[in-house]
Amino acid sequence: MKNLIKDLKTFMILWSTQSLSQLGSAMTSFALTLWIYEKTGSALQTALLSICSYAPYVLMSIFAGALSDKWNKKKVMLVCDTFAACCTIMVLVLLKTDLLKPVHIYVLNIINGLMNTMQQPASDVAMTMITPKKYYQKTSGMRSFSNSLITILNPVLATALFAFGGMEIVICADLTTFVIAFMALLFGVTLPDISNEDVEGKGSLSESVKSGLKYLKEHELILTLILFLAGVNFVASAFDAVLPALILPKENGGEKVLGLVTSCAGIAMLTGSFIVTLLPKPQNRIRVIYLTMLISLGTENYLLAFGRTPALWCLGQIIGWLPVPIMSANLDVILRATIPVKMQGRVYSCRNTLQFFTIPFGMFMGGFMVDKICEPVMASDFAKGLLTILFGNGKGSGAAMMMFLLGVIGTVICLGFGRVLRKYKYTD
């Protein structure tokens, strides 16, 4: 145990403080989601909040990793976090002056997305640099644990703080966590130098980008896994856009129930994170990845589509999110053990572009389908009979219908890619 703590001391400092800052950011995002839905009542406009964050991330990520490999990782993280904090301060100023509108939040989220584009590959490589290879699976489980805890706590804390002091106190809590993480990174974390001339990236930016894409092209297993998870992300992001429209309008729903259901996802991920830290190395990590996603997408969407009570919604979240940390840890081990550290920034960024480009499309599709197709269909005479029996009636029944469609799409994606992934073998 002493050796473990000694070996992971720097990781512990960076992981714990960055996780705290992520909790603060997640609380603000949750509160702003409720604020926009209350103002507009639109699933699509609510989804635009996340679309504006992910669109620049997807578009620019492929270049960000190449720059990250050239630049000092610590400085990149400090600068990007500072810009993100400035955006949060701007929201607070607009709110205090009663000038805050959805369009302001969309613009600031675009800036936040750009900062996250640079910050994430630098952070991912930094985590690799300070983690001995023998602890990859354990630290992946720890990162999943913190992500799960954030998912549990952010809706609960955001709702409680919002009720106590309004949006202002939520944002102040967010800024406090930023200061703690910033100071810890500035004074408490030293990243080792990578003694390889390629780290400085003597080639041009375009050559660096091409080298990341070339690596993926030459490693079919990594590329196939990335494309599979792009499909998973499409369904998952559409799910995120649909969930508020399913729960908030219901008589037995509302903000508190949405917070409860969201927290259940975090509880499930927390449990999965504990499980993955205790599990031995699996014989076939690839099989674990696609089977866990089949269980997740093949159960959660159907339970939320046909469920009429908060208990069933919570059960769906638990079953759907429990396997996610197990999948993430096995994927993380494959990536970190396969991709050379000197290239991880540019390859991770190419991965981010390919794996996450479906998220804005999924969010848009989820919101659009609910607002423009599913809700109108369920409100028409056509829905009387079987559709009403399956998905209920009133506002929110269209969202239930969309959940069913996402379940079908997710199942098909997992079964299709499962057949492809079976031909690959990976050994640690």
Helices and strands as residue ranges (DSSP letters): H 2-7, H 9-40, H 43-70, H 73-96, H 102-129, G 133-135, H 136-165, H 167-188, G 197-200, H 205-218, H 220-247, H 255-278, H 285-297, H 300-306, H 310-321, H 324-338, G 341-343, H 344-356, H 358-368, I 369-374, H 375-379, G 381-383, H 386-391, H 397-421
